Amino acid sequence: MPKDIWITDTTFRDGQQSREPFTTEQIVKIYDYLHALGGPKGIIKQSEFFVYSKKDRDAVYKCLERGYEFPEVTTWIRASKKDFELAKNIGIKETGILVSCSDFHIFYKMKMTRKQVLDHYLGIVKDCMDLGIRPRCHLEDITRADFYGFVVPFVAELNKLSIESGIPVKIRACDTMGYGVSYPGAVLPRSVQGIIYGLHHHARVPSDMLEWHGHNDFYRAVQNSSTAWLYGCSSVNTTLFGIGERTGNTPLEAMIFEYAQFKGTTDGVDTRIITEIAEYFEKEVGCEIPVRTPFVGKNFNVTRAGIHADGLLKNEEIYNIFDTDKLLNRPVRVAVSETSGLSGVAHWMNAFYRLKGERALDKKHPVVVKVKEWVDAEYEAGRIIFISEEELIKQIEMASEELGIKIGE
């Protein structure tokens, strides 16, 4: 694994393609969040934008006005001189260029031979360099490409251009359809480690010029991105909450925690900002996050089993992945049902009312017992659904008043 690894973001480009467009205000707010989440070392190094519409350009200008070093504002444009000039006039220093590399794209979409498309791509990259813009070549559909027959020779030619011009060329390996695998013994073009090894050692691309862009069609986006890091790729491309085409992209928040596990530190990243962003997406952007989504879903750290609730009450580490309260401002929760038991009710109350240490309630507390009696009566009467938060609050208040006990005192 390279000494330095980092994350890039394509929420405003690939992510936005899959949903109704963000407003300018939303883009700027999310960009502010990305800057804050990247921490003092800026581990979220770049964010990618469209520049086609006036709204897109307004958002780019406003984000540039922030003056942040990280994430750097970059673009994704069509391969035309007009678009390169547009990016240059805006003040963009790096832009993504689509260079589809599988035979599916070369023959069926581009209607060219490999030689024709290679010459076409090199001409486009030269045009980009002539304007002093760093090209980031998006090798679309690399996991279905002839790796040593086309990809490596093409990237080798890009390296020659880079040496001649003195302008670095970044290579983004795009697993467009999610075919990449990280199994030992897997062969190219599907082997993620084989792709990264080949680009690094045979095409001579430095680690800091390599980027992995994965899709989640086969549930491998996070695994493949992590593998890319491990085998010599410094950068992994992501979107917030994995939004993106079809099944989505690699979730940015997932790679924050992968980074922490690989490096043994968060490098100053305040992971609680992830929760703030999720709340903003749901309340202001109107993006519904599936309830079981790791780290951000409503139920990601909610347990419904009574035996698990009892374990949580004794020691939270037994059934919580980490201190979710400390790292995400999301205390572990227990959903109350007929299987929750006294421990489940006690844990729910402690979590909801933030009762810790000596203030925490045990399963013998009179209010806990009273509420549990009501829960039992509900299910004995034929109830089949979980107890809602509103119902529990009401019953706790009624029990507290009846017993003359104020929770938390």
Secondary structure in CASP SS format (residue, H / E / C, confidence):
PFRMAT SS
TARGET T0000
AUTHOR 0000-0000-0000
METHOD secondary structure of the structure
MODEL  1
M C 1.00
P C 1.00
K C 1.00
D C 1.00
I C 1.00
W E 1.00
I E 1.00
T E 1.00
D E 1.00
T C 1.00
T H 1.00
F H 1.00
R H 1.00
D H 1.00
G H 1.00
Q H 1.00
Q H 1.00
S H 1.00
R C 1.00
E C 1.00
P C 1.00
F C 1.00
T C 1.00
T H 1.00
E H 1.00
Q H 1.00
I H 1.00
V H 1.00
K H 1.00
I H 1.00
Y H 1.00
D H 1.00
Y H 1.00
L H 1.00
H H 1.00
A H 1.00
L H 1.00
G C 1.00
G C 1.00
P C 1.00
K C 1.00
G C 1.00
I C 1.00
I E 1.00
K E 1.00
Q E 1.00
S E 1.00
E E 1.00
F E 1.00
F C 1.00
V C 1.00
Y C 1.00
S C 1.00
K H 1.00
K H 1.00
D H 1.00
R H 1.00
D H 1.00
A H 1.00
V H 1.00
Y H 1.00
K H 1.00
C H 1.00
L H 1.00
E H 1.00
R C 1.00
G C 1.00
Y C 1.00
E C 1.00
F C 1.00
P C 1.00
E E 1.00
V E 1.00
T E 1.00
T E 1.00
W E 1.00
I E 1.00
R C 1.00
A C 1.00
S C 1.00
K H 1.00
K H 1.00
D H 1.00
F H 1.00
E H 1.00
L H 1.00
A H 1.00
K H 1.00
N H 1.00
I H 1.00
G C 1.00
I C 1.00
K C 1.00
E E 1.00
T E 1.00
G E 1.00
I E 1.00
L E 1.00
V C 1.00
S C 1.00
C C 1.00
S C 1.00
D H 1.00
F H 1.00
H H 1.00
I H 1.00
F H 1.00
Y H 1.00
K H 1.00
M C 1.00
K C 1.00
M C 1.00
T C 1.00
R H 1.00
K H 1.00
Q H 1.00
V H 1.00
L H 1.00
D H 1.00
H H 1.00
Y H 1.00
L H 1.00
G H 1.00
I H 1.00
V H 1.00
K H 1.00
D H 1.00
C H 1.00
M H 1.00
D H 1.00
L C 1.00
G C 1.00
I C 1.00
R E 1.00
P E 1.00
R E 1.00
C E 1.00
H E 1.00
L E 1.00
E C 1.00
D C 1.00
I H 1.00
T H 1.00
R H 1.00
A C 1.00
D C 1.00
F H 1.00
Y H 1.00
G H 1.00
F H 1.00
V H 1.00
V H 1.00
P H 1.00
F H 1.00
V H 1.00
A H 1.00
E H 1.00
L H 1.00
N H 1.00
K H 1.00
L H 1.00
S H 1.00
I H 1.00
E H 1.00
S H 1.00
G C 1.00
I C 1.00
P C 1.00
V C 1.00
K E 1.00
I E 1.00
R E 1.00
A E 1.00
C E 1.00
D E 1.00
T C 1.00
M C 1.00
G C 1.00
Y C 1.00
G C 1.00
V E 1.00
S C 1.00
Y C 1.00
P C 1.00
G C 1.00
A C 1.00
V C 1.00
L C 1.00
P C 1.00
R C 1.00
S E 1.00
V H 1.00
Q H 1.00
G H 1.00
I H 1.00
I H 1.00
Y H 1.00
G H 1.00
L H 1.00
H H 1.00
H H 1.00
H H 1.00
A C 1.00
R C 1.00
V C 1.00
P C 1.00
S H 1.00
D H 1.00
M H 1.00
L E 1.00
E E 1.00
W E 1.00
H E 1.00
G E 1.00
H E 1.00
N C 1.00
D C 1.00
F C 1.00
Y C 1.00
R C 1.00
A H 1.00
V H 1.00
Q H 1.00
N H 1.00
S H 1.00
S H 1.00
T H 1.00
A H 1.00
W H 1.00
L H 1.00
Y C 1.00
G C 1.00
C C 1.00
S C 1.00
S E 1.00
V E 1.00
N E 1.00
T E 1.00
T E 1.00
L H 1.00
F H 1.00
G H 1.00
I C 1.00
G C 1.00
E C 1.00
R C 1.00
T C 1.00
G C 1.00
N E 1.00
T C 1.00
P E 1.00
L H 1.00
E H 1.00
A H 1.00
M H 1.00
I H 1.00
F H 1.00
E H 1.00
Y H 1.00
A H 1.00
Q H 1.00
F H 1.00
K H 1.00
G C 1.00
T C 1.00
T C 1.00
D C 1.00
G C 1.00
V C 1.00
D C 1.00
T C 1.00
R H 1.00
I H 1.00
I H 1.00
T H 1.00
E H 1.00
I H 1.00
A H 1.00
E H 1.00
Y H 1.00
F H 1.00
E H 1.00
K H 1.00
E H 1.00
V H 1.00
G C 1.00
C C 1.00
E C 1.00
I C 1.00
P C 1.00
V C 1.00
R C 1.00
T C 1.00
P C 1.00
F C 1.00
V C 1.00
G C 1.00
K C 1.00
N C 1.00
F C 1.00
N C 1.00
V E 1.00
T E 1.00
R C 1.00
A C 1.00
G H 1.00
I H 1.00
H H 1.00
A H 1.00
D H 1.00
G H 1.00
L H 1.00
L H 1.00
K H 1.00
N C 1.00
E H 1.00
E H 1.00
I H 1.00
Y C 1.00
N C 1.00
I C 1.00
F C 1.00
D C 1.00
T H 1.00
D H 1.00
K H 1.00
L H 1.00
L H 1.00
N C 1.00
R C 1.00
P C 1.00
V C 1.00
R E 1.00
V E 1.00
A C 1.00
V C 1.00
S C 1.00
E C 1.00
T C 1.00
S C 1.00
G H 1.00
L H 1.00
S H 1.00
G H 1.00
V H 1.00
A H 1.00
H H 1.00
W H 1.00
M H 1.00
N H 1.00
A H 1.00
F H 1.00
Y C 1.00
R C 1.00
L C 1.00
K C 1.00
G H 1.00
E H 1.00
R H 1.00
A C 1.00
L C 1.00
D C 1.00
K C 1.00
K C 1.00
H C 1.00
P H 1.00
V H 1.00
V H 1.00
V H 1.00
K H 1.00
V H 1.00
K H 1.00
E H 1.00
W H 1.00
V H 1.00
D H 1.00
A H 1.00
E H 1.00
Y H 1.00
E H 1.00
A C 1.00
G C 1.00
R C 1.00
I C 1.00
I C 1.00
F C 1.00
I C 1.00
S C 1.00
E H 1.00
E H 1.00
E H 1.00
L H 1.00
I H 1.00
K H 1.00
Q H 1.00
I H 1.00
E H 1.00
M H 1.00
A H 1.00
S H 1.00
E H 1.00
E H 1.00
L H 1.00
G C 1.00
I C 1.00
K C 1.00
I C 1.00
G C 1.00
E C 1.00
END
